[in-house]
Protein backbone atom coordinates (compact mmCIF):
# COMPACT_ATOMS: atom_id res chain seq x y z
CA UNK A 1 0.00 0.00 0.00
CA UNK A 2 1.31 3.44 -0.89
CA UNK A 3 2.43 5.73 1.87
CA UNK A 4 0.64 8.99 2.62
CA UNK A 5 3.54 10.96 1.14
CA UNK A 6 3.29 9.03 -2.13
CA UNK A 7 -0.44 9.60 -2.36
CA UNK A 8 0.00 13.29 -1.62
CA UNK A 9 2.66 13.53 -4.31
CA UNK A 10 0.39 11.88 -6.86
CA UNK A 11 -2.45 14.21 -5.91
CA UNK A 12 -0.20 17.29 -6.19
CA UNK A 13 1.04 16.16 -9.61
CA UNK A 14 -2.50 15.43 -10.76
CA UNK A 15 -3.79 18.82 -9.63
CA UNK A 16 -0.78 20.57 -11.16
CA UNK A 17 -1.54 19.06 -14.54
CA UNK A 18 -5.03 20.49 -14.38
CA UNK A 19 -4.18 23.94 -13.09
CA UNK A 20 -1.15 24.72 -15.25
CA UNK A 21 -2.59 23.85 -18.65
CA UNK A 22 -4.83 25.93 -20.89
CA UNK A 23 -8.44 25.00 -21.67
CA UNK A 24 -7.78 22.78 -24.64
CA UNK A 25 -4.63 21.25 -23.21
CA UNK A 26 -5.96 20.32 -19.79
CA UNK A 27 -8.69 18.30 -18.26
CA UNK A 28 -11.63 20.00 -16.67
CA UNK A 29 -12.87 18.53 -13.44
CA UNK A 30 -15.87 20.61 -12.45
CA UNK A 31 -16.98 20.86 -8.87
CA UNK A 32 -20.61 19.83 -8.91
CA UNK A 33 -21.56 22.06 -5.97
CA UNK A 34 -20.18 25.28 -7.46
CA UNK A 35 -22.58 27.58 -9.26
CA UNK A 36 -21.72 28.64 -12.77
CA UNK A 37 -20.01 32.00 -13.09
CA UNK A 38 -20.73 32.33 -16.81
CA UNK A 39 -24.23 31.79 -18.13
CA UNK A 40 -24.35 28.91 -20.56
CA UNK A 41 -25.45 29.30 -24.15
CA UNK A 42 -28.66 27.75 -25.43
CA UNK A 43 -26.54 25.28 -27.41
CA UNK A 44 -24.81 24.13 -24.21
CA UNK A 45 -28.11 24.00 -22.30
CA UNK A 46 -29.67 21.83 -25.00
CA UNK A 47 -26.69 19.50 -25.05
CA UNK A 48 -26.51 19.15 -21.26
CA UNK A 49 -30.24 18.36 -21.13
CA UNK A 50 -29.79 15.54 -23.66
CA UNK A 51 -30.78 11.94 -22.97
CA UNK A 52 -27.23 10.56 -23.11
CA UNK A 53 -25.79 13.01 -20.56
CA UNK A 54 -24.87 11.12 -17.40
CA UNK A 55 -24.25 14.17 -15.20
CA UNK A 56 -25.90 17.46 -16.18
CA UNK A 57 -23.99 19.52 -13.59
CA UNK A 58 -20.67 18.20 -14.83
CA UNK A 59 -21.67 18.98 -18.40
CA UNK A 60 -22.70 22.55 -17.58
CA UNK A 61 -19.58 23.20 -15.51
CA UNK A 62 -17.20 21.67 -18.06
CA UNK A 63 -18.80 23.76 -20.79
CA UNK A 64 -18.98 27.03 -18.84
CA UNK A 65 -15.77 28.57 -20.17
CA UNK A 66 -15.76 31.67 -22.38
CA UNK A 67 -14.29 29.65 -25.28
CA UNK A 68 -17.18 27.20 -25.18
CA UNK A 69 -19.85 29.84 -24.59
CA UNK A 70 -18.65 31.67 -27.73
CA UNK A 71 -19.29 28.72 -30.07
CA UNK A 72 -21.93 29.32 -32.67
CA UNK A 73 -22.79 25.87 -33.96
CA UNK A 74 -23.01 22.22 -33.00
CA UNK A 75 -19.93 21.23 -35.00
CA UNK A 76 -17.76 23.79 -33.22
CA UNK A 77 -19.12 22.73 -29.83
CA UNK A 78 -18.50 19.09 -30.70
CA UNK A 79 -14.91 19.82 -31.65
CA UNK A 80 -14.32 21.54 -28.31
CA UNK A 81 -15.92 18.66 -26.40
CA UNK A 82 -13.65 16.17 -28.15
CA UNK A 83 -10.60 18.29 -27.34
CA UNK A 84 -11.68 18.49 -23.70
CA UNK A 85 -12.26 14.74 -23.60
CA UNK A 86 -8.83 14.08 -25.11
CA UNK A 87 -7.18 16.51 -22.67
CA UNK A 88 -8.91 14.83 -19.74
CA UNK A 89 -7.80 11.42 -20.99
CA UNK A 90 -4.20 12.62 -21.36
CA UNK A 91 -4.14 14.06 -17.85
CA UNK A 92 -5.63 10.91 -16.35
CA UNK A 93 -3.23 8.73 -18.38
CA UNK A 94 -0.32 10.65 -16.86
CA UNK A 95 -1.64 9.91 -13.37
CA UNK A 96 -1.88 6.21 -14.20
CA UNK A 97 1.67 6.21 -15.53
CA UNK A 98 2.89 7.94 -12.38
CA UNK A 99 1.22 5.40 -10.12
CA UNK A 100 2.60 2.49 -12.16
CA UNK A 101 6.11 3.66 -11.34
CA UNK A 102 5.36 3.39 -7.62
CA UNK A 103 3.44 0.11 -7.37
CA UNK A 104 5.03 -3.28 -7.11
CA UNK A 105 2.10 -5.72 -7.02
CA UNK A 106 1.89 -7.71 -10.27
CA UNK A 107 -1.91 -7.80 -10.10
CA UNK A 108 -2.12 -4.03 -9.55
CA UNK A 109 0.40 -3.47 -12.32
CA UNK A 110 -1.69 -5.55 -14.71
CA UNK A 111 -4.82 -3.54 -13.86
CA UNK A 112 -3.04 -0.21 -14.22
CA UNK A 113 -1.54 -1.25 -17.57
CA UNK A 114 -5.04 -2.19 -18.74
CA UNK A 115 -6.16 1.32 -17.81
CA UNK A 116 -3.18 2.90 -19.56
CA UNK A 117 -4.22 1.11 -22.76
CA UNK A 118 -7.85 2.20 -22.28
CA UNK A 119 -6.78 5.83 -21.93
CA UNK A 120 -4.48 5.66 -24.94
CA UNK A 121 -7.47 4.35 -26.88
CA UNK A 122 -9.68 7.14 -25.50
CA UNK A 123 -7.18 9.81 -26.55
CA UNK A 124 -6.95 8.43 -30.09
CA UNK A 125 -10.72 8.08 -30.35
CA UNK A 126 -11.47 11.61 -29.16
CA UNK A 127 -8.85 13.01 -31.52
CA UNK A 128 -10.18 10.95 -34.44
CA UNK A 129 -13.75 12.00 -33.78
CA UNK A 130 -12.81 15.67 -34.08
CA UNK A 131 -11.82 15.06 -37.69
CA UNK A 132 -14.93 12.99 -38.52
CA UNK A 133 -17.61 15.42 -37.37
CA UNK A 134 -18.26 17.09 -40.68
CA UNK A 135 -17.67 14.02 -42.84
CA UNK A 136 -19.48 11.33 -40.91
CA UNK A 137 -21.20 12.03 -37.57
CA UNK A 138 -22.59 8.49 -37.43
CA UNK A 139 -19.08 6.99 -37.38
CA UNK A 140 -17.96 9.70 -34.96
CA UNK A 141 -20.88 8.75 -32.70
CA UNK A 142 -19.82 5.11 -32.71
CA UNK A 143 -16.16 5.99 -32.09
CA UNK A 144 -17.11 7.97 -28.99
CA UNK A 145 -19.51 5.31 -27.73
CA UNK A 146 -16.89 2.55 -27.72
CA UNK A 147 -14.66 4.49 -25.32
CA UNK A 148 -17.13 3.83 -22.49
CA UNK A 149 -16.68 0.03 -22.36
CA UNK A 150 -12.90 0.46 -22.37
CA UNK A 151 -13.10 2.70 -19.31
CA UNK A 152 -15.56 0.31 -17.63
CA UNK A 153 -13.14 -2.55 -18.19
CA UNK A 154 -10.39 -0.43 -16.62
CA UNK A 155 -12.58 0.13 -13.55
CA UNK A 156 -13.30 -3.59 -13.23
CA UNK A 157 -9.60 -4.41 -13.42
CA UNK A 158 -8.83 -1.86 -10.68
CA UNK A 159 -11.54 -3.28 -8.43
CA UNK A 160 -10.49 -6.90 -9.05
CA UNK A 161 -6.86 -6.03 -8.28
CA UNK A 162 -8.02 -4.21 -5.13
CA UNK A 163 -6.27 -1.02 -6.21
CA UNK A 164 -7.33 1.61 -3.69
CA UNK A 165 -7.14 4.80 -5.73
CA UNK A 166 -10.17 7.07 -5.43
CA UNK A 167 -8.50 9.63 -7.70
CA UNK A 168 -8.27 7.07 -10.51
CA UNK A 169 -11.88 6.05 -10.06
CA UNK A 170 -12.87 9.72 -10.18
CA UNK A 171 -10.86 10.14 -13.38
CA UNK A 172 -12.71 7.18 -14.87
CA UNK A 173 -16.05 8.66 -13.85
CA UNK A 174 -15.17 12.01 -15.46
CA UNK A 175 -14.09 10.21 -18.62
CA UNK A 176 -17.49 8.53 -18.79
CA UNK A 177 -19.10 11.96 -18.50
CA UNK A 178 -17.03 13.24 -21.41
CA UNK A 179 -17.98 10.16 -23.41
CA UNK A 180 -21.68 10.86 -22.74
CA UNK A 181 -21.20 14.48 -23.84
CA UNK A 182 -19.42 13.32 -27.00
CA UNK A 183 -22.13 10.79 -27.73
CA UNK A 184 -24.84 13.39 -27.24
CA UNK A 185 -23.18 15.97 -29.51
CA UNK A 186 -22.57 13.44 -32.29
CA UNK A 187 -26.18 12.26 -32.02
CA UNK A 188 -27.30 15.88 -32.29
CA UNK A 189 -25.18 16.36 -35.42
CA UNK A 190 -26.80 13.30 -36.99
CA UNK A 191 -30.27 14.67 -36.25
CA UNK A 192 -29.44 18.15 -37.57
CA UNK A 193 -28.33 16.78 -40.93
CA UNK A 194 -30.24 13.51 -41.47
CA UNK A 195 -30.05 13.51 -45.27
CA UNK A 196 -26.38 14.34 -45.55
CA UNK A 197 -25.08 11.10 -44.09
Secondary structure, DSSP 8 states (H G I E B T S, - for coil): ---HHHHHHHHHHHHHHHHHS-GGGS-----TTS--SS---HHHHHHHTSTT-S-HHHHHHHT-SHHHHT--SHHHHHHHHHHHHHHHHHHHHHHHHHHHTT---HHHHHHHHHHHHHHHHHHHHHHHHHHHTTT-HHHHHHHHHHHHHHHHHHHHHHHHTT---HHHHHHHHHHHHHHHHHHHHHHHHHHHTTTT-
